[in-house]
Amino acid sequence: MAAMKDVHNLFLQEKPTRILVALYRDRSQEKYASILAKRTDCTYSHTVKVLDEFAEKGLVTFQKSGRKKLIELTDAGRSLAEQVNQLVTSLHEVNGH
Amino acid sequence: MAAMKDVHNLFLQEKPTRILVALYRDRSQEKYASILAKRTDCTYSHTVKVLDEFAEKGLVTFQKSGRKKLIELTDAGRSLAEQVNQLVTSLHEVNGH
């Protein structure tokens, strides 16, 4: 597990990568910052900061749902997330070499 | 250019990514740490450190050529570099959105 973390961190920024991949992989439920923070082991405030950066880059949109803000990947965000997800998988394989 | 740097750095570790992509893209000449350092705007000592990490992960091999150490991507390294290169291209497109 330590080695796996190593090679990820050699190329990828850990937290934004985790958050993007979580948005992409877990399609079973609606996404809110608080849920993503738990899933990705990030603080709530850091998760919100990263999500704001994603929105600024056009990777996600926010939709009000009552008092909560629902997060959705845009087409550009989904396409990027797909590639990042593949890279994460490849990095797992490199670790297993 | 500033924005471009932003989105790269949001997901990718800058220097290792540059070094891997330089090894992949520039097939016109033999690769040595000193040349890569110049190309990627890294210090020589940091470049050597990153290359040692690459070698440890099985991404590159070193071959003695006189007093110099020639660097070559392994098959695993080339395959990973191809994906990272694609991701870098996609991130450029995100910046242009």
N, CA and C atoms of all chains as a GROMACS GRO file, in nm:
protein
  582
    1MET      N    1   0.084  -0.121   0.000
    1MET     CA    2   0.000   0.000   0.000
    1MET      C    3   0.087   0.126   0.000
    2ALA      N    4   0.198   0.121   0.073
    2ALA     CA    5   0.289   0.236   0.076
    2ALA      C    6   0.348   0.259  -0.063
    3ALA      N    7   0.388   0.148  -0.128
    3ALA     CA    8   0.448   0.159  -0.261
    3ALA      C    9   0.346   0.212  -0.361
    4MET      N   10   0.222   0.166  -0.345
    4MET     CA   11   0.117   0.211  -0.434
    4MET      C   12   0.098   0.361  -0.423
    5LYS      N   13   0.099   0.406  -0.300
    5LYS     CA   14   0.085   0.550  -0.276
    5LYS      C   15   0.201   0.624  -0.342
    6ASP      N   16   0.319   0.569  -0.328
    6ASP     CA   17   0.438   0.629  -0.388
    6ASP      C   18   0.422   0.663  -0.535
    7VAL      N   19   0.386   0.561  -0.611
    7VAL     CA   20   0.388   0.583  -0.756
    7VAL      C   21   0.273   0.673  -0.799
    8HIS      N   22   0.163   0.667  -0.729
    8HIS     CA   23   0.055   0.763  -0.757
    8HIS      C   24   0.106   0.905  -0.737
    9ASN      N   25   0.169   0.923  -0.622
    9ASN     CA   26   0.210   1.057  -0.586
    9ASN      C   27   0.329   1.107  -0.666
   10LEU      N   28   0.396   1.014  -0.732
   10LEU     CA   29   0.505   1.054  -0.819
   10LEU      C   30   0.452   1.137  -0.937
   11PHE      N   31   0.336   1.099  -0.988
   11PHE     CA   32   0.281   1.167  -1.106
   11PHE      C   33   0.155   1.249  -1.078
   12LEU      N   34   0.077   1.205  -0.981
   12LEU     CA   35  -0.056   1.266  -0.962
   12LEU      C   36  -0.067   1.342  -0.830
   13GLN      N   37  -0.140   1.452  -0.835
   13GLN     CA   38  -0.175   1.525  -0.713
   13GLN      C   39  -0.285   1.445  -0.645
   14GLU      N   40  -0.257   1.402  -0.525
   14GLU     CA   41  -0.340   1.301  -0.461
   14GLU      C   42  -0.488   1.340  -0.445
   15LYS      N   43  -0.514   1.450  -0.379
   15LYS     CA   44  -0.653   1.481  -0.341
   15LYS      C   45  -0.741   1.515  -0.463
   16PRO      N   46  -0.699   1.607  -0.550
   16PRO     CA   47  -0.784   1.635  -0.667
   16PRO      C   48  -0.810   1.510  -0.751
   17THR      N   49  -0.709   1.423  -0.761
   17THR     CA   50  -0.726   1.299  -0.836
   17THR      C   51  -0.831   1.210  -0.771
   18ARG      N   52  -0.821   1.195  -0.640
   18ARG     CA   53  -0.920   1.113  -0.567
   18ARG      C   54  -1.060   1.165  -0.586
   19ILE      N   55  -1.075   1.297  -0.577
   19ILE     CA   56  -1.208   1.357  -0.585
   19ILE      C   57  -1.265   1.339  -0.726
   20LEU      N   58  -1.182   1.362  -0.828
   20LEU     CA   59  -1.228   1.345  -0.967
   20LEU      C   60  -1.267   1.200  -0.993
   21VAL      N   61  -1.184   1.108  -0.948
   21VAL     CA   62  -1.211   0.965  -0.972
   21VAL      C   63  -1.336   0.920  -0.895
   22ALA      N   64  -1.355   0.973  -0.775
   22ALA     CA   65  -1.475   0.938  -0.696
   22ALA      C   66  -1.602   0.987  -0.769
   23LEU      N   67  -1.594   1.106  -0.826
   23LEU     CA   68  -1.709   1.158  -0.903
   23LEU      C   69  -1.739   1.069  -1.022
   24TYR      N   70  -1.634   1.014  -1.081
   24TYR     CA   71  -1.648   0.932  -1.202
   24TYR      C   72  -1.693   0.790  -1.170
   25ARG      N   73  -1.631   0.729  -1.070
   25ARG     CA   74  -1.652   0.586  -1.046
   25ARG      C   75  -1.784   0.554  -0.979
   26ASP      N   76  -1.819   0.636  -0.881
   26ASP     CA   77  -1.932   0.600  -0.798
   26ASP      C   78  -2.059   0.664  -0.853
   27ARG      N   79  -2.127   0.590  -0.939
   27ARG     CA   80  -2.246   0.647  -1.003
   27ARG      C   81  -2.374   0.612  -0.927
   28SER      N   82  -2.359   0.540  -0.818
   28SER     CA   83  -2.476   0.485  -0.750
   28SER      C   84  -2.554   0.588  -0.670
   29GLN      N   85  -2.490   0.701  -0.639
   29GLN     CA   86  -2.565   0.796  -0.558
   29GLN      C   87  -2.532   0.940  -0.593
   30GLU      N   88  -2.614   1.029  -0.546
   30GLU     CA   89  -2.594   1.170  -0.573
   30GLU      C   90  -2.472   1.221  -0.498
   31LYS      N   91  -2.405   1.319  -0.558
   31LYS     CA   92  -2.278   1.364  -0.501
   31LYS      C   93  -2.290   1.501  -0.434
   32TYR      N   94  -2.249   1.504  -0.308
   32TYR     CA   95  -2.239   1.628  -0.234
   32TYR      C   96  -2.098   1.639  -0.179
   33ALA      N   97  -2.056   1.760  -0.152
   33ALA     CA   98  -1.920   1.780  -0.101
   33ALA      C   99  -1.895   1.698   0.026
   34SER      N  100  -1.994   1.692   0.114
   34SER     CA  101  -1.973   1.622   0.241
   34SER      C  102  -1.949   1.472   0.219
   35ILE      N  103  -2.023   1.413   0.125
   35ILE     CA  104  -2.005   1.271   0.094
   35ILE      C  105  -1.870   1.246   0.030
   36LEU      N  106  -1.835   1.332  -0.068
   36LEU     CA  107  -1.705   1.318  -0.136
   36LEU      C  108  -1.589   1.332  -0.038
   37ALA      N  109  -1.603   1.424   0.055
   37ALA     CA  110  -1.496   1.445   0.153
   37ALA      C  111  -1.471   1.317   0.232
   38LYS      N  112  -1.580   1.252   0.273
   38LYS     CA  113  -1.566   1.126   0.348
   38LYS      C  114  -1.503   1.018   0.261
   39ARG      N  115  -1.555   1.004   0.141
   39ARG     CA  116  -1.507   0.900   0.049
   39ARG      C  117  -1.359   0.911   0.018
   40THR      N  118  -1.312   1.036   0.007
   40THR     CA  119  -1.177   1.057  -0.042
   40THR      C  120  -1.079   1.091   0.069
   41ASP      N  121  -1.131   1.087   0.192
   41ASP     CA  122  -1.046   1.114   0.306
   41ASP      C  123  -0.982   1.253   0.302
   42CYS      N  124  -1.059   1.349   0.250
   42CYS     CA  125  -1.015   1.489   0.251
   42CYS      C  126  -1.100   1.564   0.353
   43THR      N  127  -1.051   1.678   0.400
   43THR     CA  128  -1.134   1.760   0.485
   43THR      C  129  -1.246   1.820   0.400
   44TYR      N  130  -1.354   1.859   0.466
   44TYR     CA  131  -1.467   1.920   0.394
   44TYR      C  132  -1.422   2.048   0.325
   45SER      N  133  -1.345   2.130   0.395
   45SER     CA  134  -1.309   2.260   0.337
   45SER      C  135  -1.213   2.243   0.218
   46HIS      N  136  -1.124   2.146   0.225
   46HIS     CA  137  -1.035   2.123   0.110
   46HIS      C  138  -1.114   2.068  -0.009
   47THR      N  139  -1.209   1.980   0.019
   47THR     CA  140  -1.293   1.924  -0.088
   47THR      C  141  -1.370   2.036  -0.159
   48VAL      N  142  -1.427   2.127  -0.081
   48VAL     CA  143  -1.501   2.239  -0.140
   48VAL      C  144  -1.408   2.327  -0.225
   49LYS      N  145  -1.289   2.348  -0.177
   49LYS     CA  146  -1.190   2.430  -0.251
   49LYS      C  147  -1.157   2.364  -0.385
   50VAL      N  148  -1.132   2.233  -0.382
   50VAL     CA  149  -1.098   2.159  -0.504
   50VAL      C  150  -1.217   2.162  -0.601
   51LEU      N  151  -1.338   2.141  -0.548
   51LEU     CA  152  -1.458   2.142  -0.633
   51LEU      C  153  -1.480   2.278  -0.698
   52ASP      N  154  -1.450   2.384  -0.624
   52ASP     CA  155  -1.460   2.519  -0.683
   52ASP      C  156  -1.360   2.535  -0.798
   53GLU      N  157  -1.242   2.479  -0.781
   53GLU     CA  158  -1.143   2.483  -0.890
   53GLU      C  159  -1.193   2.402  -1.010
   54PHE      N  160  -1.252   2.286  -0.983
   54PHE     CA  161  -1.309   2.204  -1.092
   54PHE      C  162  -1.416   2.284  -1.168
   55ALA      N  163  -1.502   2.353  -1.093
   55ALA     CA  164  -1.610   2.430  -1.155
   55ALA      C  165  -1.553   2.543  -1.241
   56GLU      N  166  -1.451   2.607  -1.188
   56GLU     CA  167  -1.385   2.717  -1.260
   56GLU      C  168  -1.326   2.669  -1.392
   57LYS      N  169  -1.279   2.545  -1.394
   57LYS     CA  170  -1.220   2.486  -1.516
   57LYS      C  171  -1.326   2.421  -1.606
   58GLY      N  172  -1.451   2.426  -1.562
   58GLY     CA  173  -1.557   2.367  -1.644
   58GLY      C  174  -1.565   2.215  -1.635
   59LEU      N  175  -1.515   2.159  -1.527
   59LEU     CA  176  -1.517   2.012  -1.511
   59LEU      C  177  -1.642   1.964  -1.438
   60VAL      N  178  -1.698   2.048  -1.353
   60VAL     CA  179  -1.822   2.013  -1.281
   60VAL      C  180  -1.918   2.132  -1.282
   61THR      N  181  -2.045   2.100  -1.258
   61THR     CA  182  -2.143   2.206  -1.232
   61THR      C  183  -2.210   2.176  -1.098
   62PHE      N  184  -2.263   2.280  -1.036
   62PHE     CA  185  -2.336   2.264  -0.910
   62PHE      C  186  -2.484   2.287  -0.937
   63GLN      N  187  -2.565   2.207  -0.869
   63GLN     CA  188  -2.709   2.226  -0.883
   63GLN      C  189  -2.771   2.226  -0.744
   64LYS      N  190  -2.848   2.330  -0.716
   64LYS     CA  191  -2.911   2.336  -0.584
   64LYS      C  192  -3.018   2.229  -0.572
   65SER      N  193  -3.016   2.158  -0.463
   65SER     CA  194  -3.118   2.058  -0.435
   65SER      C  195  -3.158   2.077  -0.290
   66GLY      N  196  -3.259   2.160  -0.267
   66GLY     CA  197  -3.294   2.199  -0.131
   66GLY      C  198  -3.180   2.280  -0.073
   67ARG      N  199  -3.129   2.239   0.042
   67ARG     CA  200  -3.019   2.315   0.102
   67ARG      C  201  -2.884   2.262   0.056
   68LYS      N  202  -2.885   2.154  -0.022
   68LYS     CA  203  -2.758   2.094  -0.062
   68LYS      C  204  -2.719   2.130  -0.204
   69LYS      N  205  -2.592   2.120  -0.232
   69LYS     CA  206  -2.542   2.148  -0.366
   69LYS      C  207  -2.498   2.017  -0.429
   70LEU      N  208  -2.572   1.977  -0.531
   70LEU     CA  209  -2.544   1.854  -0.602
   70LEU      C  210  -2.432   1.880  -0.703
   71ILE      N  211  -2.334   1.789  -0.710
   71ILE     CA  212  -2.219   1.809  -0.800
   71ILE      C  213  -2.230   1.713  -0.918
   72GLU      N  214  -2.218   1.766  -1.038
   72GLU     CA  215  -2.220   1.679  -1.156
   72GLU      C  216  -2.102   1.708  -1.248
   73LEU      N  217  -2.044   1.601  -1.300
   73LEU     CA  218  -1.938   1.617  -1.400
   73LEU      C  219  -1.999   1.673  -1.529
   74THR      N  220  -1.930   1.766  -1.591
   74THR     CA  221  -1.968   1.809  -1.727
   74THR      C  222  -1.915   1.704  -1.825
   75ASP      N  223  -1.947   1.718  -1.952
   75ASP     CA  224  -1.891   1.626  -2.052
   75ASP      C  225  -1.739   1.632  -2.052
   76ALA      N  226  -1.684   1.753  -2.047
   76ALA     CA  227  -1.538   1.769  -2.043
   76ALA      C  228  -1.481   1.704  -1.917
   77GLY      N  229  -1.550   1.722  -1.806
   77GLY     CA  230  -1.506   1.664  -1.679
   77GLY      C  231  -1.509   1.512  -1.682
   78ARG      N  232  -1.614   1.457  -1.743
   78ARG     CA  233  -1.626   1.311  -1.751
   78ARG      C  234  -1.516   1.252  -1.841
   79SER      N  235  -1.492   1.320  -1.950
   79SER     CA  236  -1.390   1.274  -2.044
   79SER      C  237  -1.251   1.277  -1.978
   80LEU      N  238  -1.223   1.384  -1.905
   80LEU     CA  239  -1.095   1.393  -1.834
   80LEU      C  240  -1.088   1.287  -1.724
   81ALA      N  241  -1.198   1.272  -1.650
   81ALA     CA  242  -1.202   1.176  -1.539
   81ALA      C  243  -1.177   1.033  -1.589
   82GLU      N  244  -1.227   1.004  -1.708
   82GLU     CA  245  -1.208   0.871  -1.766
   82GLU      C  246  -1.058   0.845  -1.788
   83GLN      N  247  -0.990   0.945  -1.840
   83GLN     CA  248  -0.846   0.930  -1.863
   83GLN      C  249  -0.768   0.920  -1.733
   84VAL      N  250  -0.805   1.004  -1.637
   84VAL     CA  251  -0.734   1.001  -1.508
   84VAL      C  252  -0.757   0.866  -1.440
   85ASN      N  253  -0.880   0.816  -1.451
   85ASN     CA  254  -0.913   0.686  -1.393
   85ASN      C  255  -0.830   0.574  -1.458
   86GLN      N  256  -0.814   0.580  -1.589
   86GLN     CA  257  -0.729   0.482  -1.659
   86GLN      C  258  -0.584   0.491  -1.613
   87LEU      N  259  -0.538   0.614  -1.597
   87LEU     CA  260  -0.400   0.634  -1.553
   87LEU      C  261  -0.380   0.576  -1.413
   88VAL      N  262  -0.477   0.599  -1.325
   88VAL     CA  263  -0.470   0.544  -1.189
   88VAL      C  264  -0.459   0.391  -1.196
   89THR      N  265  -0.540   0.330  -1.284
   89THR     CA  266  -0.535   0.185  -1.301
   89THR      C  267  -0.397   0.140  -1.351
   90SER      N  268  -0.344   0.212  -1.448
   90SER     CA  269  -0.210   0.179  -1.499
   90SER      C  270  -0.103   0.192  -1.392
   91LEU      N  271  -0.117   0.292  -1.308
   91LEU     CA  272  -0.018   0.312  -1.203
   91LEU      C  273  -0.024   0.198  -1.101
   92HIS      N  274  -0.142   0.143  -1.082
   92HIS     CA  275  -0.154   0.024  -0.998
   92HIS      C  276  -0.074  -0.090  -1.058
   93GLU      N  277  -0.084  -0.103  -1.191
   93GLU     CA  278  -0.012  -0.212  -1.259
   93GLU      C  279   0.139  -0.192  -1.249
   94VAL      N  280   0.182  -0.067  -1.261
   94VAL     CA  281   0.326  -0.038  -1.247
   94VAL      C  282   0.373  -0.081  -1.109
   95ASN      N  283   0.293  -0.052  -1.008
   95ASN     CA  284   0.328  -0.092  -0.872
   95ASN      C  285   0.339  -0.242  -0.858
   96GLY      N  286   0.258  -0.311  -0.937
   96GLY     CA  287   0.257  -0.456  -0.926
   96GLY      C  288   0.368  -0.523  -1.005
   97HIS      N  289   0.450  -0.443  -1.074
   97HIS     CA  290   0.549  -0.505  -1.166
   97HIS      C  291   0.652  -0.589  -1.093
   98MET      N  292  -0.095   3.109  -2.042
   98MET     CA  293   0.015   3.023  -1.993
   98MET      C  294   0.002   2.997  -1.844
   99ALA      N  295  -0.039   3.100  -1.770
   99ALA     CA  296  -0.057   3.084  -1.625
   99ALA      C  297  -0.171   2.986  -1.598
  100ALA      N  298  -0.282   3.003  -1.671
  100ALA     CA  299  -0.398   2.915  -1.654
  100ALA      C  300  -0.362   2.771  -1.692
  101MET      N  301  -0.284   2.758  -1.797
  101MET     CA  302  -0.243   2.625  -1.842
  101MET      C  303  -0.164   2.554  -1.732
  102LYS      N  304  -0.075   2.631  -1.671
  102LYS     CA  305   0.005   2.575  -1.564
  102LYS      C  306  -0.088   2.530  -1.450
  103ASP      N  307  -0.186   2.614  -1.420
  103ASP     CA  308  -0.282   2.584  -1.314
  103ASP      C  309  -0.345   2.446  -1.327
  104VAL      N  310  -0.403   2.419  -1.443
  104VAL     CA  311  -0.480   2.297  -1.453
  104VAL      C  312  -0.388   2.174  -1.458
  105HIS      N  313  -0.271   2.190  -1.514
  105HIS     CA  314  -0.174   2.079  -1.506
  105HIS      C  315  -0.145   2.046  -1.361
  106ASN      N  316  -0.115   2.152  -1.287
  106ASN     CA  317  -0.072   2.131  -1.150
  106ASN      C  318  -0.185   2.090  -1.058
  107LEU      N  319  -0.306   2.109  -1.104
  107LEU     CA  320  -0.421   2.063  -1.025
  107LEU      C  321  -0.420   1.910  -1.016
  108PHE      N  322  -0.382   1.844  -1.124
  108PHE     CA  323  -0.384   1.697  -1.125
  108PHE      C  324  -0.246   1.631  -1.130
  109LEU      N  325  -0.151   1.698  -1.193
  109LEU     CA  326  -0.022   1.632  -1.218
  109LEU      C  327   0.092   1.693  -1.138
  110GLN      N  328   0.183   1.608  -1.097
  110GLN     CA  329   0.307   1.654  -1.036
  110GLN      C  330   0.396   1.704  -1.150
  111GLU      N  331   0.430   1.829  -1.144
  111GLU     CA  332   0.488   1.896  -1.259
  111GLU      C  333   0.618   1.834  -1.313
  112LYS      N  334   0.718   1.821  -1.228
  112LYS     CA  335   0.850   1.781  -1.278
  112LYS      C  336   0.855   1.636  -1.327
  113PRO      N  337   0.809   1.540  -1.249
  113PRO     CA  338   0.811   1.401  -1.299
  113PRO      C  339   0.733   1.387  -1.430
  114THR      N  340   0.620   1.460  -1.440
  114THR     CA  341   0.541   1.454  -1.563
  114THR      C  342   0.621   1.509  -1.680
  115ARG      N  343   0.686   1.622  -1.661
  115ARG     CA  344   0.767   1.681  -1.769
  115ARG      C  345   0.877   1.587  -1.814
  116ILE      N  346   0.942   1.524  -1.717
  116ILE     CA  347   1.055   1.436  -1.750
  116ILE      C  348   1.005   1.313  -1.825
  117LEU      N  349   0.896   1.255  -1.779
  117LEU     CA  350   0.842   1.136  -1.846
  117LEU      C  351   0.798   1.171  -1.989
  118VAL      N  352   0.729   1.283  -2.003
  118VAL     CA  353   0.680   1.323  -2.135
  118VAL      C  354   0.796   1.357  -2.228
  119ALA      N  355   0.901   1.419  -2.175
  119ALA     CA  356   1.019   1.450  -2.257
  119ALA      C  357   1.084   1.321  -2.307
  120LEU      N  358   1.092   1.221  -2.222
  120LEU     CA  359   1.149   1.091  -2.263
  120LEU      C  360   1.066   1.029  -2.374
  121TYR      N  361   0.936   1.050  -2.367
  121TYR     CA  362   0.844   0.989  -2.462
  121TYR      C  363   0.839   1.065  -2.594
  122ARG      N  364   0.829   1.197  -2.585
  122ARG     CA  365   0.803   1.276  -2.705
  122ARG      C  366   0.924   1.293  -2.795
  123ASP      N  367   1.038   1.317  -2.733
  123ASP     CA  368   1.154   1.355  -2.812
  123ASP      C  369   1.236   1.231  -2.848
  124ARG      N  370   1.204   1.175  -2.962
  124ARG     CA  371   1.272   1.050  -3.000
  124ARG      C  372   1.393   1.076  -3.089
  125SER      N  373   1.420   1.204  -3.111
  125SER     CA  374   1.521   1.238  -3.211
  125SER      C  375   1.664   1.219  -3.160
  126GLN      N  376   1.682   1.215  -3.029
  126GLN     CA  377   1.819   1.203  -2.984
  126GLN      C  378   1.830   1.120  -2.857
  127GLU      N  379   1.952   1.082  -2.827
  127GLU     CA  380   1.974   1.001  -2.708
  127GLU      C  381   1.950   1.083  -2.582
  128LYS      N  382   1.906   1.015  -2.477
  128LYS     CA  383   1.867   1.085  -2.355
  128LYS      C  384   1.967   1.067  -2.242
  129TYR      N  385   2.012   1.180  -2.192
  129TYR     CA  386   2.096   1.181  -2.074
  129TYR      C  387   2.033   1.274  -1.971
  130ALA      N  388   2.066   1.255  -1.846
  130ALA     CA  389   2.007   1.337  -1.740
  130ALA      C  390   2.032   1.486  -1.765
  131SER      N  391   2.152   1.519  -1.809
  131SER     CA  392   2.185   1.661  -1.828
  131SER      C  393   2.097   1.725  -1.936
  132ILE      N  394   2.072   1.653  -2.044
  132ILE     CA  395   1.987   1.704  -2.152
  132ILE      C  396   1.842   1.717  -2.104
  133LEU      N  397   1.794   1.613  -2.036
  133LEU     CA  398   1.657   1.616  -1.984
  133LEU      C  399   1.637   1.731  -1.885
  134ALA      N  400   1.737   1.756  -1.802
  134ALA     CA  401   1.727   1.864  -1.704
  134ALA      C  402   1.706   1.998  -1.777
  135LYS      N  403   1.783   2.019  -1.882
  135LYS     CA  404   1.768   2.144  -1.959
  135LYS      C  405   1.630   2.152  -2.024
  136ARG      N  406   1.590   2.045  -2.089
  136ARG     CA  407   1.462   2.042  -2.160
  136ARG      C  408   1.343   2.070  -2.070
  137THR      N  409   1.352   2.019  -1.948
  137THR     CA  410   1.235   2.021  -1.860
  137THR      C  411   1.245   2.130  -1.754
  138ASP      N  412   1.352   2.208  -1.763
  138ASP     CA  413   1.369   2.319  -1.671
  138ASP      C  414   1.375   2.271  -1.524
  139CYS      N  415   1.436   2.156  -1.504
  139CYS     CA  416   1.460   2.105  -1.368
  139CYS      C  417   1.610   2.116  -1.339
  140THR      N  418   1.646   2.117  -1.213
  140THR     CA  419   1.788   2.112  -1.181
  140THR      C  420   1.840   1.972  -1.216
  141TYR      N  421   1.970   1.964  -1.237
  141TYR     CA  422   2.031   1.835  -1.269
  141TYR      C  423   2.007   1.735  -1.156
  142SER      N  424   2.026   1.780  -1.032
  142SER     CA  425   2.016   1.685  -0.920
  142SER      C  426   1.872   1.636  -0.899
  143HIS      N  427   1.775   1.725  -0.922
  143HIS     CA  428   1.636   1.680  -0.910
  143HIS      C  429   1.602   1.582  -1.022
  144THR      N  430   1.651   1.610  -1.142
  144THR     CA  431   1.627   1.521  -1.256
  144THR      C  432   1.682   1.381  -1.227
  145VAL      N  433   1.802   1.375  -1.174
  145VAL     CA  434   1.864   1.246  -1.141
  145VAL      C  435   1.782   1.173  -1.035
  146LYS      N  436   1.734   1.247  -0.938
  146LYS     CA  437   1.651   1.188  -0.832
  146LYS      C  438   1.522   1.128  -0.890
  147VAL      N  439   1.458   1.203  -0.976
  147VAL     CA  440   1.334   1.155  -1.039
  147VAL      C  441   1.363   1.033  -1.126
  148LEU      N  442   1.472   1.037  -1.202
  148LEU     CA  443   1.507   0.923  -1.289
  148LEU      C  444   1.537   0.798  -1.207
  149ASP      N  445   1.599   0.816  -1.092
  149ASP     CA  446   1.624   0.701  -1.004
  149ASP      C  447   1.492   0.642  -0.955
  150GLU      N  448   1.395   0.727  -0.926
  150GLU     CA  449   1.262   0.677  -0.887
  150GLU      C  450   1.196   0.603  -1.003
  151PHE      N  451   1.211   0.658  -1.123
  151PHE     CA  452   1.155   0.591  -1.242
  151PHE      C  453   1.217   0.451  -1.257
  152ALA      N  454   1.348   0.443  -1.240
  152ALA     CA  455   1.419   0.315  -1.255
  152ALA      C  456   1.371   0.214  -1.150
  153GLU      N  457   1.353   0.266  -1.029
  153GLU     CA  458   1.307   0.181  -0.918
  153GLU      C  459   1.168   0.122  -0.946
  154LYS      N  460   1.086   0.199  -1.017
  154LYS     CA  461   0.950   0.154  -1.052
  154LYS      C  462   0.947   0.076  -1.183
  155GLY      N  463   1.063   0.058  -1.244
  155GLY     CA  464   1.067  -0.018  -1.370
  155GLY      C  465   1.022   0.060  -1.492
  156LEU      N  466   1.029   0.191  -1.485
  156LEU     CA  467   0.984   0.274  -1.598
  156LEU      C  468   1.096   0.307  -1.696
  157VAL      N  469   1.219   0.311  -1.646
  157VAL     CA  470   1.335   0.337  -1.732
  157VAL      C  471   1.449   0.242  -1.695
  158THR      N  472   1.541   0.227  -1.789
  158THR     CA  473   1.667   0.158  -1.759
  158THR      C  474   1.781   0.252  -1.795
  159PHE      N  475   1.894   0.229  -1.733
  159PHE     CA  476   2.014   0.307  -1.763
  159PHE      C  477   2.113   0.218  -1.837
  160GLN      N  478   2.178   0.275  -1.936
  160GLN     CA  479   2.279   0.200  -2.008
  160GLN      C  480   2.405   0.285  -2.016
  161LYS      N  481   2.517   0.228  -1.975
  161LYS     CA  482   2.642   0.304  -1.980
  161LYS      C  483   2.684   0.323  -2.125
  162SER      N  484   2.720   0.444  -2.158
  162SER     CA  485   2.770   0.474  -2.292
  162SER      C  486   2.891   0.565  -2.271
  163GLY      N  487   3.010   0.501  -2.264
  163GLY     CA  488   3.130   0.577  -2.228
  163GLY      C  489   3.114   0.629  -2.086
  164ARG      N  490   3.131   0.758  -2.066
  164ARG     CA  491   3.117   0.812  -1.932
  164ARG      C  492   2.974   0.855  -1.902
  165LYS      N  493   2.887   0.843  -2.002
  165LYS     CA  494   2.749   0.889  -1.981
  165LYS      C  495   2.652   0.774  -1.958
  166LYS      N  496   2.541   0.808  -1.895
  166LYS     CA  497   2.438   0.709  -1.869
  166LYS      C  498   2.318   0.739  -1.959
  167LEU      N  499   2.295   0.650  -2.052
  167LEU     CA  500   2.186   0.666  -2.147
  167LEU      C  501   2.057   0.617  -2.080
  168ILE      N  502   1.949   0.693  -2.096
  168ILE     CA  503   1.822   0.658  -2.032
  168ILE      C  504   1.724   0.608  -2.136
  169GLU      N  505   1.666   0.494  -2.110
  169GLU     CA  506   1.564   0.443  -2.203
  169GLU      C  507   1.438   0.402  -2.130
  170LEU      N  508   1.324   0.435  -2.189
  170LEU     CA  509   1.196   0.390  -2.134
  170LEU      C  510   1.185   0.239  -2.152
  171THR      N  511   1.135   0.171  -2.052
  171THR     CA  512   1.099   0.030  -2.066
  171THR      C  513   0.963   0.024  -2.138
  172ASP      N  514   0.915  -0.095  -2.169
  172ASP     CA  515   0.782  -0.108  -2.229
  172ASP      C  516   0.675  -0.051  -2.135
  173ALA      N  517   0.686  -0.085  -2.008
  173ALA     CA  518   0.590  -0.034  -1.908
  173ALA      C  519   0.599   0.119  -1.900
  174GLY      N  520   0.722   0.170  -1.906
  174GLY     CA  521   0.742   0.315  -1.900
  174GLY      C  522   0.683   0.386  -2.021
  175ARG      N  523   0.701   0.325  -2.138
  175ARG     CA  524   0.649   0.385  -2.261
  175ARG      C  525   0.496   0.386  -2.261
  176SER      N  526   0.440   0.277  -2.215
  176SER     CA  527   0.295   0.265  -2.210
  176SER      C  528   0.236   0.369  -2.113
  177LEU      N  529   0.300   0.384  -1.998
  177LEU     CA  530   0.255   0.485  -1.902
  177LEU      C  531   0.274   0.626  -1.958
  178ALA      N  532   0.390   0.649  -2.021
  178ALA     CA  533   0.421   0.781  -2.077
  178ALA      C  534   0.319   0.820  -2.184
  179GLU      N  535   0.274   0.722  -2.260
  179GLU     CA  536   0.175   0.748  -2.364
  179GLU      C  537   0.045   0.802  -2.301
  180GLN      N  538   0.004   0.739  -2.193
  180GLN     CA  539  -0.118   0.783  -2.124
  180GLN      C  540  -0.101   0.920  -2.060
  181VAL      N  541   0.015   0.940  -1.998
  181VAL     CA  542   0.039   1.069  -1.933
  181VAL      C  543   0.043   1.179  -2.040
  182ASN      N  544   0.106   1.149  -2.153
  182ASN     CA  545   0.113   1.244  -2.264
  182ASN      C  546  -0.028   1.281  -2.314
  183GLN      N  547  -0.114   1.182  -2.326
  183GLN     CA  548  -0.253   1.206  -2.367
  183GLN      C  549  -0.326   1.294  -2.266
  184LEU      N  550  -0.302   1.264  -2.140
  184LEU     CA  551  -0.367   1.342  -2.035
  184LEU      C  552  -0.320   1.488  -2.039
  185VAL      N  553  -0.192   1.509  -2.062
  185VAL     CA  554  -0.138   1.644  -2.074
  185VAL      C  555  -0.207   1.718  -2.189
  186THR      N  556  -0.225   1.648  -2.300
  186THR     CA  557  -0.294   1.706  -2.416
  186THR      C  558  -0.439   1.742  -2.380
  187SER      N  559  -0.506   1.652  -2.311
  187SER     CA  560  -0.645   1.678  -2.269
  187SER      C  561  -0.653   1.798  -2.175
  188LEU      N  562  -0.556   1.809  -2.088
  188LEU     CA  563  -0.556   1.922  -1.993
  188LEU      C  564  -0.537   2.054  -2.066
  189HIS      N  565  -0.461   2.051  -2.174
  189HIS     CA  566  -0.449   2.170  -2.258
  189HIS      C  567  -0.587   2.210  -2.312
  190GLU      N  568  -0.663   2.109  -2.355
  190GLU     CA  569  -0.795   2.135  -2.410
  190GLU      C  570  -0.889   2.190  -2.304
  191VAL      N  571  -0.880   2.137  -2.183
  191VAL     CA  572  -0.962   2.188  -2.073
  191VAL      C  573  -0.931   2.336  -2.051
  192ASN      N  574  -0.804   2.371  -2.056
  192ASN     CA  575  -0.767   2.511  -2.040
  192ASN      C  576  -0.824   2.600  -2.147
  193GLY      N  577  -0.841   2.541  -2.265
  193GLY     CA  578  -0.892   2.621  -2.376
  193GLY      C  579  -1.042   2.632  -2.378
  194HIS      N  580  -1.109   2.570  -2.281
  194HIS     CA  581  -1.257   2.562  -2.288
  194HIS      C  582  -1.324   2.698  -2.279
   0.00000   0.00000   0.00000
